[in-house]
Amino acid sequence: MEITVEEISPLTRKLKIQLPAEDVAKEIEAAYSKLKSEVHLKGFRKGKVPRRILEQNYGPKVQAEVGEKLVQATYFDAIEQQKLDVVAHPEIKTHSFGTDGTFVYEAEVDTRPQFELQQYKGLEIEKTETIVEDSEINEELASMRKEMAPLRSVEDRALAMGDIGIVDFQGFHDSEPIPQVKGTAVSIDIGSGRNGKEFEEKLVGLRKGEESSFEIEFPPESPNPVLSGKKVEFQITVNDIKERVLADLDDDFAKDVGEDFTTLDELRTHIAVTLKQKKEEALAGDITDKLMQALVNSHDFEVPARLIHYEINDYINQTEQRLKSSGLTLESAGVNKEEMASHYREVAEKRVRGDFILKKIAEQEDITLAEEDIQNGFGRIASQYNMTVDEVKGYFKSREDMLPFLNELLNEKILKMLQDAAVFKTVAAPEPEADSTEDQEDGDA
């Protein structure tokens, strides 16, 4: 086997690999012998088809199969001989059988970036204090009252904030109806922001049985890809108006919430504990983000372009799956794949760089996954999706299926070590916004 290596970029190499004629001939002979024992051709007994006839009928197919087999059988040996630390599957650029009986192929590979670890222990990280204010408990109680309140229809007034409007609607763009923006007898919680702050505000003042139309211009960054960047005209019919009958905030209300509560004070205490837990869970994710940002900011090195490409494709595929679950495609949602890839490129590069940093820290600190870590990971998924551990294991049918899962578990273990070694600076929590729906993006109508 003859190997030549060409440097395409600091991290990319092109390997030209030539296999000797005698090795190639053995594989081709084996392939035709197997084919001869299997094929049926009119006019010939099974196993008696001449080689010349087989070559005429199956030559390209045999060459393709033998070529693939030769690549698979020799690629890793070539990598090992050249002492290349490859980090992604190769891209086979060309392959051909020579007139002299040799087989030549070219493989483009990305190699692991070499860099020196900067400080990773004792990183100073800002940590927001987790304080639950009385105003937050009051907001949660108000939300509970709304959720538990029975509804009654009203006839003598128009829709107001806090009401439930039962409406039919159809959205139009450039005078054409938008199939995904249509609803019949849809309940709109006025003031909740769930259907878009502007959309809900446009309904205020309409009466039962009234028809109306209005326009809303959705910004390009709107979370709904069907609406983003479009000026949409809505035609509305109000079928019914319902108001909430709110209960008094007293001990009887607390008992109605659950058997565990006998007084309003007990309910308030429970809400405070729950809100604190939620804040601490959210804080854990924030700390992880800050740790990764600190590491990425202090390590500047080139990462393989192919891995960035894989990361971008994975993001696009996940977006396509989310849209598919709603009956949409990228095209029908008005999403441009190239623009999405360009927008996500910087994030993808940081994610790839961060993964290299974490893996180098794992090597430095000798951090590896134990069987207990893997079993705990299975258990966590089982608990999250209400499955048994055996059912979860059934989804991982091969090592290829397991690799992303194992990579996530290892990264979590590395980040736990970094978090334990970090120096935290406690900062005050930001003041809660006066109107929790004020800054919500317009969502689905």
Secondary structure as the mmCIF struct_conf table of DSSP 4:
data_model
#
loop_
_struct_conf.conf_type_id
_struct_conf.id
_struct_conf.beg_label_comp_id
_struct_conf.beg_label_asym_id
_struct_conf.beg_label_seq_id
_struct_conf.end_label_comp_id
_struct_conf.end_label_asym_id
_struct_conf.end_label_seq_id
STRN STRN1 GLU A 2 GLU A 7
BEND BEND1 ILE A 8 LEU A 11
STRN STRN2 THR A 12 LEU A 19
HELX_RH_AL_P HELX_RH_AL_P1 ALA A 21 GLU A 38
TURN_TY1_P TURN_TY1_P1 LYS A 42 GLY A 43
BEND BEND2 PHE A 44 PHE A 44
TURN_TY1_P TURN_TY1_P2 LYS A 46 GLY A 47
HELX_RH_AL_P HELX_RH_AL_P2 ARG A 51 GLN A 81
TURN_TY1_P TURN_TY1_P3 GLN A 82 LYS A 83
STRN STRN3 VAL A 86 VAL A 86
BEND BEND3 ALA A 88 ALA A 88
STRN STRN4 GLU A 91 PHE A 97
TURN_TY1_P TURN_TY1_P4 THR A 99 ASP A 100
BEND BEND4 GLY A 101 GLY A 101
STRN STRN5 PHE A 103 ASP A 110
STRN STRN6 THR A 111 THR A 111
HELX_LH_PP_P HELX_LH_PP_P1 ARG A 112 GLN A 114
BEND BEND5 LYS A 121 GLY A 122
STRN STRN7 GLU A 124 THR A 128
HELX_RH_AL_P HELX_RH_AL_P3 ASP A 134 MET A 148
STRN STRN8 LEU A 151 SER A 153
BEND BEND6 ASP A 156 ARG A 157
TURN_TY1_P TURN_TY1_P5 MET A 161 GLY A 162
STRN STRN9 ILE A 164 HIS A 173
TURN_TY1_P TURN_TY1_P6 ASP A 174 SER A 175
STRN STRN10 GLU A 176 ASP A 189
TURN_TY1_P TURN_TY1_P7 ILE A 190 GLY A 191
BEND BEND7 SER A 192 SER A 192
TURN_TY1_P TURN_TY1_P8 ARG A 194 ASN A 195
HELX_RH_AL_P HELX_RH_AL_P4 LYS A 197 LEU A 203
TURN_TY1_P TURN_TY1_P9 VAL A 204 GLY A 205
TURN_TY1_P TURN_TY1_P10 LYS A 208 GLY A 209
STRN STRN11 GLU A 211 GLU A 217
TURN_TY1_P TURN_TY1_P11 PRO A 220 GLU A 221
BEND BEND8 PRO A 223 PRO A 223
TURN_TY1_P TURN_TY1_P12 PRO A 225 GLY A 229
STRN STRN12 LYS A 231 ARG A 244
HELX_LH_PP_P HELX_LH_PP_P2 LEU A 246 ASP A 248
BEND BEND9 LEU A 249 ASP A 250
HELX_RH_AL_P HELX_RH_AL_P5 ASP A 251 VAL A 257
TURN_TY1_P TURN_TY1_P13 GLU A 259 ASP A 260
BEND BEND10 THR A 262 THR A 263
HELX_RH_AL_P HELX_RH_AL_P6 LEU A 264 SER A 298
HELX_RH_AL_P HELX_RH_AL_P7 ALA A 305 SER A 325
TURN_TY1_P TURN_TY1_P14 SER A 326 GLY A 327
TURN_TY1_P TURN_TY1_P15 LEU A 330 GLY A 334
HELX_RH_AL_P HELX_RH_AL_P8 LYS A 337 GLU A 365
TURN_TY1_P TURN_TY1_P16 ASP A 366 ASP A 366
HELX_RH_AL_P HELX_RH_AL_P9 GLU A 371 GLN A 384
TURN_TY1_P TURN_TY1_P17 TYR A 385 ASN A 386
HELX_RH_AL_P HELX_RH_AL_P10 VAL A 389 GLY A 394
TURN_TY1_P TURN_TY1_P18 TYR A 395 TYR A 395
BEND BEND11 SER A 398 SER A 398
HELX_RH_AL_P HELX_RH_AL_P11 ARG A 399 ALA A 421
STRN STRN13 VAL A 423 VAL A 427
HELX_LH_PP_P HELX_LH_PP_P3 ALA A 428 GLU A 433
BEND BEND12 ALA A 434 ASP A 435
TURN_TY1_P TURN_TY1_P19 SER A 436 ASP A 439
HELX_LH_PP_P HELX_LH_PP_P4 GLN A 440 ASP A 442
#
